[in-house]
Amino acid sequence: MARPHPRRCFHRGARRAGFTLVELLVVLVILGLLAAVASPQAMRYLGGAKHDAAKLQLQGLSTAIDLYRLDAGRYPSREEGLAALVQKPTGQERWNGPYVRKAEQLQDPWGRAWRYRAPGEHGPYDLFSLGADDRTGGAGEDRDVTSW
């Protein structure tokens, strides 16, 4: 069997290998429609994930605060704040920390410091975040995350 001339094969394949501009535009329109439909759902899911992460982080910090109390005999004061979980406060002899690995753990998932009150209004201490909007109350991602 005779082999076709190499230039002819290359030339024929080149015509069939590419996409037309119309085909590319159709694909881009379809991708745009998919993104428009999927992104609100993805953003809702991501917002819920941050709130769930905040709850877990709050539980971990509450445990660290309770460990501090077991060692020191008291909760960190309002003045010492949550920094007492990372660095030994002056005058605290029975400190056995650090109680959290990194200072970044003292920030909520939205990048703001966890709020801490001792004595608390709802218990020995109050630990809370005001959510994504940084305001009291809210719904969805803006919901407060509290220790009480």
LUMGU-38600 format. One line per field, with one value per atom (N, C-alpha, C, O): atom name; residue in one letter; x, y, z; residue number from 1. Coordinates in nm, 2 decimals, padded with zeros to 4 digits. Layout:
# LUMGU-38600
atome = c(CA ...);
residu = c(A ...);
px = c(X ...);
py = c(Y ...);
pz = c(Z ...);
num = c(NUM ...);
//
This chain:
# LUMGU-38600
atome = c(N CA C O N CA C O N CA C O N CA C O N CA C O N CA C O N CA C O N CA C O N CA C O N CA C O N CA C O N CA C O N CA C O N CA C O N CA C O N CA C O N CA C O N CA C O N CA C O N CA C O N CA C O N CA C O N CA C O N CA C O N CA C O N CA C O N CA C O N CA C O N CA C O N CA C O N CA C O N CA C O N CA C O N CA C O N CA C O N CA C O N CA C O N CA C O N CA C O N CA C O N CA C O N CA C O N CA C O N CA C O N CA C O N CA C O N CA C O N CA C O N CA C O N CA C O N CA C O N CA C O N CA C O N CA C O N CA C O N CA C O N CA C O N CA C O N CA C O N CA C O N CA C O N CA C O N CA C O N CA C O N CA C O N CA C O N CA C O N CA C O N CA C O N CA C O N CA C O N CA C O N CA C O N CA C O N CA C O N CA C O N CA C O N CA C O N CA C O N CA C O N CA C O N CA C O N CA C O N CA C O N CA C O N CA C O N CA C O N CA C O N CA C O N CA C O N CA C O N CA C O N CA C O N CA C O N CA C O N CA C O N CA C O N CA C O N CA C O N CA C O N CA C O N CA C O N CA C O N CA C O N CA C O N CA C O N CA C O N CA C O N CA C O N CA C O N CA C O N CA C O N CA C O N CA C O N CA C O N CA C O N CA C O N CA C O N CA C O N CA C O N CA C O N CA C O N CA C O N CA C O N CA C O N CA C O N CA C O N CA C O N CA C O N CA C O N CA C O N CA C O N CA C O N CA C O N CA C O N CA C O N CA C O N CA C O N CA C O N CA C O N CA C O N CA C O N CA C O N CA C O N CA C O N CA C O N CA C O N CA C O);
residu = c(M M M M A A A A R R R R P P P P H H H H P P P P R R R R R R R R C C C C F F F F H H H H R R R R G G G G A A A A R R R R R R R R A A A A G G G G F F F F T T T T L L L L V V V V E E E E L L L L L L L L V V V V V V V V L L L L V V V V I I I I L L L L G G G G L L L L L L L L A A A A A A A A V V V V A A A A S S S S P P P P Q Q Q Q A A A A M M M M R R R R Y Y Y Y L L L L G G G G G G G G A A A A K K K K H H H H D D D D A A A A A A A A K K K K L L L L Q Q Q Q L L L L Q Q Q Q G G G G L L L L S S S S T T T T A A A A I I I I D D D D L L L L Y Y Y Y R R R R L L L L D D D D A A A A G G G G R R R R Y Y Y Y P P P P S S S S R R R R E E E E E E E E G G G G L L L L A A A A A A A A L L L L V V V V Q Q Q Q K K K K P P P P T T T T G G G G Q Q Q Q E E E E R R R R W W W W N N N N G G G G P P P P Y Y Y Y V V V V R R R R K K K K A A A A E E E E Q Q Q Q L L L L Q Q Q Q D D D D P P P P W W W W G G G G R R R R A A A A W W W W R R R R Y Y Y Y R R R R A A A A P P P P G G G G E E E E H H H H G G G G P P P P Y Y Y Y D D D D L L L L F F F F S S S S L L L L G G G G A A A A D D D D D D D D R R R R T T T T G G G G G G G G A A A A G G G G E E E E D D D D R R R R D D D D V V V V T T T T S S S S W W W W);
px = c(00.08 00.00 00.09 00.19 00.05 00.13 00.10 -00.02 00.20 00.18 00.15 00.21 00.06 00.03 00.15 00.23 00.15 00.26 00.25 00.14 00.36 00.35 00.29 00.22 00.32 00.26 00.11 00.04 00.05 -00.09 -00.16 -00.26 -00.10 -00.16 -00.16 -00.25 -00.04 -00.03 -00.14 -00.20 -00.15 -00.24 -00.38 -00.46 -00.42 -00.56 -00.59 -00.69 -00.49 -00.51 -00.52 -00.59 -00.45 -00.45 -00.59 -00.63 -00.66 -00.79 -00.89 -00.98 -00.87 -00.97 -00.94 -01.02 -00.81 -00.77 -00.82 -00.83 -00.85 -00.88 -01.03 -01.12 -01.06 -01.20 -01.23 -01.14 -01.35 -01.39 -01.42 -01.44 -01.42 -01.45 -01.59 -01.61 -01.69 -01.82 -01.83 -01.90 -01.76 -01.75 -01.69 -01.75 -01.59 -01.53 -01.62 -01.63 -01.69 -01.79 -01.90 -01.95 -01.95 -02.06 -02.01 -02.09 -01.89 -01.84 -01.82 -01.86 -01.78 -01.76 -01.90 -01.91 -02.00 -02.13 -02.19 -02.25 -02.17 -02.21 -02.14 -02.20 -02.01 -01.93 -01.98 -01.99 -02.01 -02.06 -02.20 -02.22 -02.28 -02.42 -02.40 -02.46 -02.31 -02.28 -02.23 -02.27 -02.14 -02.08 -02.19 -02.19 -02.28 -02.38 -02.48 -02.53 -02.50 -02.59 -02.52 -02.58 -02.40 -02.33 -02.27 -02.26 -02.23 -02.16 -02.24 -02.19 -02.37 -02.44 -02.45 -02.44 -02.47 -02.47 -02.34 -02.33 -02.23 -02.10 -02.07 -02.01 -02.11 -02.09 -02.17 -02.12 -02.29 -02.37 -02.31 -02.30 -02.26 -02.19 -02.06 -02.04 -01.98 -01.86 -01.89 -01.82 -02.00 -02.04 -02.08 -02.04 -02.15 -02.19 -02.07 -02.06 -01.97 -01.85 -01.77 -01.71 -01.76 -01.69 -01.76 -01.69 -01.89 -01.97 -01.94 -01.92 -01.94 -01.92 -01.77 -01.75 -01.68 -01.54 -01.53 -01.45 -01.61 -01.60 -01.65 -01.60 -01.76 -01.81 -01.70 -01.68 -01.63 -01.53 -01.41 -01.36 -01.38 -01.27 -01.30 -01.22 -01.43 -01.48 -01.47 -01.43 -01.50 -01.49 -01.35 -01.32 -01.26 -01.12 -01.06 -00.99 -01.10 -01.06 -01.12 -01.05 -01.24 -01.31 -01.23 -01.21 -01.19 -01.11 -00.98 -00.93 -00.91 -00.78 -00.80 -00.72 -00.91 -00.94 -00.96 -00.92 -01.03 -01.06 -00.93 -00.91 -00.84 -00.71 -00.63 -00.56 -00.63 -00.56 -00.61 -00.54 -00.75 -00.81 -00.76 -00.73 -00.75 -00.70 -00.56 -00.53 -00.48 -00.34 -00.32 -00.25 -00.38 -00.36 -00.46 -00.43 -00.57 -00.66 -00.77 -00.85 -00.76 -00.86 -00.86 -00.77 -00.96 -00.97 -00.88 -00.86 -00.84 -00.76 -00.85 -00.97 -00.79 -00.86 -00.90 -00.85 -00.99 -01.03 -00.90 -00.89 -00.82 -00.70 -00.60 -00.54 -00.58 -00.49 -00.55 -00.48 -00.68 -00.75 -00.70 -00.64 -00.72 -00.69 -00.54 -00.49 -00.47 -00.32 -00.26 -00.15 -00.32 -00.27 -00.26 -00.20 -00.33 -00.33 -00.20 -00.16 -00.14 -00.02 00.11 00.21 00.10 00.22 00.19 00.08 00.29 00.27 00.25 00.33 00.14 00.11 00.21 00.25 00.24 00.33 00.27 00.15 00.35 00.30 00.22 00.18 00.21 00.14 00.24 00.31 00.25 00.35 00.31 00.40 00.18 00.14 00.09 00.02 00.14 00.11 00.18 00.30 00.12 00.18 00.15 00.13 00.15 00.12 00.24 00.34 00.22 00.10 -00.01 00.01 -00.13 -00.25 -00.31 -00.39 -00.26 -00.29 -00.16 -00.06 -00.15 -00.02 00.03 00.14 -00.07 -00.03 -00.13 -00.24 -00.07 -00.15 -00.27 -00.37 -00.25 -00.35 -00.48 -00.59 -00.47 -00.59 -00.68 -00.79 -00.63 -00.71 -00.79 -00.86 -00.79 -00.88 -00.99 -00.97 -01.10 -01.21 -01.19 -01.10 -01.27 -01.25 -01.26 -01.22 -01.32 -01.33 -01.21 -01.22 -01.11 -00.99 -00.99 -00.91 -01.10 -01.10 -01.08 -01.10 -01.03 -01.00 -01.13 -01.24 -01.13 -01.24 -01.26 -01.17 -01.39 -01.42 -01.43 -01.49 -01.37 -01.36 -01.39 -01.34 -01.48 -01.51 -01.50 -01.55 -01.43 -01.43 -01.43 -01.34 -01.52 -01.63 -01.73 -01.75 -01.80 -01.89 -02.03 -02.06 -02.11 -02.26 -02.34 -02.45 -02.28 -02.36 -02.29 -02.34 -02.18 -02.10 -01.98 -01.96 -01.88 -01.76 -01.68 -01.61 -01.70 -01.64 -01.73 -01.81 -01.73 -01.80 -01.70 -01.61 -01.71 -01.63 -01.72 -01.81 -01.70 -01.79 -01.73 -01.63 -01.79 -01.76 -01.90 -02.00 -01.89 -02.02 -02.04 -02.13 -01.97 -02.00 -01.93 -01.85 -01.98 -01.92 -01.94 -01.85 -02.06 -02.09 -02.04 -02.04 -01.98 -01.93 -02.03 -02.00 -02.16 -02.27 -02.34 -02.35 -02.41 -02.49 -02.60 -02.67 -02.63 -02.74 -02.71 -02.59 -02.80 -02.78 -02.83 -02.86 -02.82 -02.86 -02.76 -02.68 -02.76 -02.66 -02.52 -02.49 -02.43 -02.29 -02.28 -02.18 -02.37 -02.37 -02.41 -02.40 -02.45 -02.49 -02.38 -02.26 -02.41 -02.31 -02.27 -02.36 -02.15 -02.11 -02.07 -01.98 -02.13 -02.12 -02.08 -02.11 -02.03 -01.99 -02.11 -02.10 -02.21 -02.33 -02.45 -02.55);
py = c(-00.12 00.00 00.12 00.13 00.22 00.34 00.43 00.45 00.49 00.59 00.73 00.77 00.80 00.93 01.03 01.01 01.13 01.23 01.30 01.33 01.31 01.37 01.51 01.54 01.59 01.72 01.72 01.80 01.63 01.62 01.59 01.64 01.49 01.44 01.56 01.58 01.63 01.74 01.85 01.90 01.88 01.98 01.95 02.03 01.82 01.78 01.78 01.82 01.73 01.73 01.87 01.89 01.96 02.10 02.16 02.24 02.13 02.19 02.13 02.20 02.01 01.94 01.96 01.94 02.00 02.00 02.12 02.11 02.23 02.35 02.37 02.29 02.47 02.51 02.64 02.72 02.66 02.78 02.89 02.85 03.01 03.12 03.10 03.13 03.06 03.04 02.93 02.94 02.82 02.71 02.76 02.72 02.83 02.89 02.98 02.98 03.07 03.16 03.08 03.12 02.98 02.89 02.83 02.83 02.78 02.72 02.83 02.80 02.95 03.05 03.10 03.12 03.10 03.14 03.03 03.06 02.91 02.80 02.80 02.79 02.83 02.84 02.96 02.95 03.07 03.18 03.16 03.20 03.09 03.05 02.96 02.97 02.86 02.77 02.84 02.82 02.94 03.02 03.10 03.12 03.16 03.24 03.16 03.22 03.04 02.96 02.90 02.89 02.86 02.78 02.88 02.84 03.00 03.08 03.12 03.12 03.16 03.19 03.07 03.08 02.95 02.83 02.80 02.77 02.82 02.80 02.90 02.87 03.03 03.13 03.10 03.12 03.05 03.01 02.90 02.89 02.80 02.69 02.73 02.69 02.82 02.87 02.95 02.94 03.03 03.11 03.01 03.04 02.91 02.81 02.74 02.71 02.71 02.65 02.73 02.68 02.86 02.95 02.96 02.96 02.96 02.96 02.83 02.83 02.72 02.59 02.58 02.53 02.64 02.64 02.73 02.70 02.84 02.93 02.85 02.87 02.77 02.69 02.60 02.59 02.53 02.43 02.51 02.46 02.62 02.70 02.75 02.75 02.79 02.84 02.72 02.75 02.60 02.49 02.47 02.44 02.47 02.46 02.56 02.53 02.69 02.80 02.78 02.81 02.74 02.72 02.61 02.63 02.51 02.40 02.46 02.43 02.54 02.60 02.69 02.70 02.77 02.86 02.78 02.81 02.66 02.58 02.51 02.50 02.48 02.42 02.53 02.50 02.65 02.76 02.78 02.79 02.77 02.78 02.66 02.69 02.54 02.43 02.45 02.42 02.51 02.54 02.66 02.65 02.77 02.89 02.92 03.00 02.84 02.86 02.96 02.99 03.02 03.13 03.14 03.09 03.21 03.23 03.35 03.44 03.37 03.49 03.61 03.61 03.72 03.84 03.91 03.88 04.01 04.08 04.16 04.17 04.20 04.28 04.18 04.22 04.06 03.97 03.92 03.90 03.90 03.85 03.71 03.64 03.68 03.56 03.55 03.44 03.66 03.65 03.57 03.51 03.55 03.47 03.32 03.24 03.28 03.15 03.12 03.00 03.23 03.21 03.25 03.18 03.36 03.41 03.41 03.45 03.38 03.38 03.52 03.61 03.55 03.68 03.71 03.61 03.83 03.87 03.83 03.86 03.78 03.74 03.61 03.57 03.54 03.41 03.30 03.27 03.24 03.14 03.00 02.92 02.97 02.84 02.82 02.73 02.91 02.90 02.78 02.77 02.70 02.58 02.57 02.47 02.69 02.70 02.69 02.65 02.72 02.79 02.69 02.57 02.74 02.66 02.65 02.57 02.74 02.73 02.74 02.80 02.68 02.67 02.80 02.84 02.87 02.99 03.11 03.09 03.23 03.35 03.36 03.43 03.31 03.33 03.25 03.28 03.16 03.08 03.17 03.13 03.29 03.38 03.47 03.56 03.44 03.52 03.43 03.31 03.49 03.41 03.39 03.45 03.30 03.28 03.40 03.40 03.51 03.63 03.73 03.84 03.68 03.76 03.86 03.94 03.85 03.95 03.87 03.75 03.94 03.88 03.83 03.89 03.71 03.66 03.76 03.81 03.78 03.87 03.79 03.68 03.84 03.77 03.86 03.97 03.81 03.89 03.80 03.69 03.85 03.77 03.87 03.96 03.86 03.76 03.79 03.91 03.69 03.70 03.73 03.72 03.77 03.80 03.67 03.67 03.57 03.44 03.32 03.21 03.35 03.24 03.30 03.42 03.21 03.27 03.35 03.44 03.32 03.40 03.39 03.30 03.49 03.49 03.50 03.58 03.41 03.40 03.41 03.32 03.50 03.51 03.59 03.66 03.57 03.64 03.69 03.62 03.80 03.86 03.82 03.88 03.72 03.67 03.76 03.85 03.74 03.80 03.95 04.03 04.00 04.14 04.22 04.34 04.15 04.22 04.30 04.41 04.26 04.32 04.22 04.10 04.26 04.17 04.12 04.19 03.99 03.93 03.88 03.86 03.88 03.84 03.70 03.62 03.67 03.53 03.48 03.56 03.35 03.29 03.31 03.29 03.36 03.38 03.50 03.51 03.59 03.70 03.66 03.75 03.54 03.50 03.50 03.48 03.54 03.54 03.39 03.30 03.38 03.25 03.27 03.35 03.20 03.23 03.11 02.99 03.13 03.01 02.98 02.89 03.06 03.03 02.98 02.95);
pz = c(00.00 00.00 00.00 00.07 -00.08 -00.10 00.02 00.05 00.07 00.18 00.12 00.02 00.18 00.13 00.16 00.25 00.08 00.09 00.23 00.27 00.30 00.44 00.44 00.54 00.35 00.35 00.34 00.40 00.26 00.24 00.38 00.41 00.45 00.57 00.67 00.74 00.68 00.78 00.74 00.83 00.62 00.58 00.61 00.66 00.58 00.61 00.76 00.80 00.84 00.98 01.04 01.14 00.98 01.04 01.02 01.11 00.91 00.89 00.99 01.04 01.03 01.12 01.27 01.35 01.30 01.44 01.52 01.64 01.46 01.53 01.56 01.51 01.64 01.67 01.60 01.58 01.56 01.50 01.61 01.73 01.57 01.67 01.73 01.85 01.65 01.69 01.80 01.90 01.78 01.88 02.01 02.12 02.00 02.12 02.20 02.32 02.12 02.19 02.25 02.36 02.19 02.25 02.38 02.48 02.38 02.50 02.61 02.73 02.58 02.68 02.73 02.85 02.65 02.70 02.79 02.89 02.76 02.85 02.98 03.08 02.98 03.10 03.19 03.31 03.12 03.19 03.26 03.37 03.19 03.24 03.36 03.47 03.35 03.46 03.59 03.70 03.56 03.67 03.74 03.86 03.66 03.71 03.80 03.90 03.76 03.84 03.96 04.07 03.95 04.06 04.16 04.28 04.13 04.23 04.35 04.46 04.33 04.46 04.55 04.67 04.49 04.58 04.65 04.76 04.57 04.63 04.74 04.84 04.72 04.82 04.95 05.06 04.93 05.05 05.12 05.25 05.05 05.11 05.18 05.29 05.12 05.18 05.31 05.41 05.31 05.43 05.54 05.65 05.51 05.61 05.67 05.79 05.58 05.63 05.72 05.82 05.70 05.79 05.93 06.03 05.93 06.05 06.13 06.25 06.06 06.12 06.18 06.29 06.10 06.15 06.27 06.36 06.28 06.40 06.52 06.63 06.50 06.62 06.67 06.79 06.58 06.62 06.69 06.79 06.63 06.69 06.83 06.92 06.84 06.97 07.08 07.19 07.04 07.13 07.17 07.29 07.08 07.11 07.20 07.29 07.18 07.26 07.40 07.50 07.41 07.54 07.62 07.74 07.55 07.62 07.67 07.78 07.59 07.62 07.75 07.83 07.75 07.86 07.99 08.10 07.98 08.09 08.14 08.26 08.05 08.09 08.16 08.26 08.11 08.18 08.33 08.42 08.34 08.48 08.57 08.69 08.51 08.59 08.64 08.76 08.56 08.60 08.69 08.79 08.65 08.72 08.83 08.92 08.84 08.95 08.92 09.01 08.80 08.77 08.61 08.54 08.56 08.42 08.39 08.48 08.27 08.23 08.26 08.23 08.31 08.34 08.21 08.10 08.22 08.10 08.05 07.92 08.14 08.09 08.02 07.92 08.07 08.01 07.88 07.78 07.88 07.76 07.71 07.79 07.59 07.53 07.50 07.48 07.51 07.49 07.60 07.58 07.71 07.82 07.79 07.85 07.68 07.63 07.55 07.53 07.50 07.42 07.50 07.49 07.57 07.65 07.80 07.84 07.88 08.02 08.07 08.05 08.14 08.20 08.31 08.38 08.33 08.44 08.57 08.60 08.66 08.80 08.80 08.91 08.69 08.69 08.71 08.61 08.83 08.85 08.80 08.77 08.80 08.77 08.63 08.59 08.54 08.40 08.34 08.36 08.26 08.20 08.05 08.00 07.99 07.85 07.76 07.80 07.64 07.58 07.56 07.54 07.57 07.56 07.42 07.39 07.33 07.19 07.11 07.16 07.00 06.93 06.87 06.88 06.81 06.74 06.78 06.81 06.78 06.81 06.70 06.74 06.58 06.48 06.52 06.47 06.61 06.65 06.74 06.77 06.78 06.86 06.77 06.82 06.64 06.55 06.49 06.47 06.47 06.42 06.27 06.21 06.20 06.06 05.97 05.85 06.02 05.94 05.97 05.92 06.04 06.06 06.17 06.18 06.26 06.37 06.50 06.51 06.60 06.73 06.79 06.79 06.86 06.93 07.05 07.11 07.08 07.19 07.32 07.32 07.43 07.55 07.67 07.68 07.76 07.88 08.00 08.00 08.10 08.23 08.34 08.35 08.43 08.43 08.32 08.28 08.28 08.17 08.22 08.34 08.12 08.15 08.15 08.21 08.09 08.07 08.14 08.14 08.21 08.28 08.33 08.34 08.37 08.43 08.33 08.36 08.20 08.09 07.97 07.95 07.88 07.76 07.65 07.65 07.55 07.43 07.31 07.30 07.22 07.11 06.99 07.00 06.88 06.75 06.70 06.72 06.64 06.58 06.44 06.37 06.39 06.25 06.15 06.17 06.02 05.91 05.91 05.86 05.96 05.95 06.07 06.07 06.17 06.29 06.36 06.42 06.36 06.43 06.51 06.47 06.62 06.70 06.62 06.54 06.64 06.57 06.43 06.40 06.34 06.20 06.17 06.26 06.05 06.00 05.90 05.85 05.89 05.79 05.84 05.96 05.75 05.79 05.89 05.95 05.89 05.98 06.13 06.22 06.15 06.29 06.38 06.35 06.51 06.61 06.65 06.64 06.69 06.75 06.89 06.92 06.98 07.13 07.21 07.16 07.32 07.41 07.51 07.59 07.51 07.60 07.53 07.59);
num = c(1 1 1 1 2 2 2 2 3 3 3 3 4 4 4 4 5 5 5 5 6 6 6 6 7 7 7 7 8 8 8 8 9 9 9 9 10 10 10 10 11 11 11 11 12 12 12 12 13 13 13 13 14 14 14 14 15 15 15 15 16 16 16 16 17 17 17 17 18 18 18 18 19 19 19 19 20 20 20 20 21 21 21 21 22 22 22 22 23 23 23 23 24 24 24 24 25 25 25 25 26 26 26 26 27 27 27 27 28 28 28 28 29 29 29 29 30 30 30 30 31 31 31 31 32 32 32 32 33 33 33 33 34 34 34 34 35 35 35 35 36 36 36 36 37 37 37 37 38 38 38 38 39 39 39 39 40 40 40 40 41 41 41 41 42 42 42 42 43 43 43 43 44 44 44 44 45 45 45 45 46 46 46 46 47 47 47 47 48 48 48 48 49 49 49 49 50 50 50 50 51 51 51 51 52 52 52 52 53 53 53 53 54 54 54 54 55 55 55 55 56 56 56 56 57 57 57 57 58 58 58 58 59 59 59 59 60 60 60 60 61 61 61 61 62 62 62 62 63 63 63 63 64 64 64 64 65 65 65 65 66 66 66 66 67 67 67 67 68 68 68 68 69 69 69 69 70 70 70 70 71 71 71 71 72 72 72 72 73 73 73 73 74 74 74 74 75 75 75 75 76 76 76 76 77 77 77 77 78 78 78 78 79 79 79 79 80 80 80 80 81 81 81 81 82 82 82 82 83 83 83 83 84 84 84 84 85 85 85 85 86 86 86 86 87 87 87 87 88 88 88 88 89 89 89 89 90 90 90 90 91 91 91 91 92 92 92 92 93 93 93 93 94 94 94 94 95 95 95 95 96 96 96 96 97 97 97 97 98 98 98 98 99 99 99 99 100 100 100 100 101 101 101 101 102 102 102 102 103 103 103 103 104 104 104 104 105 105 105 105 106 106 106 106 107 107 107 107 108 108 108 108 109 109 109 109 110 110 110 110 111 111 111 111 112 112 112 112 113 113 113 113 114 114 114 114 115 115 115 115 116 116 116 116 117 117 117 117 118 118 118 118 119 119 119 119 120 120 120 120 121 121 121 121 122 122 122 122 123 123 123 123 124 124 124 124 125 125 125 125 126 126 126 126 127 127 127 127 128 128 128 128 129 129 129 129 130 130 130 130 131 131 131 131 132 132 132 132 133 133 133 133 134 134 134 134 135 135 135 135 136 136 136 136 137 137 137 137 138 138 138 138 139 139 139 139 140 140 140 140 141 141 141 141 142 142 142 142 143 143 143 143 144 144 144 144 145 145 145 145 146 146 146 146 147 147 147 147 148 148 148 148);
//
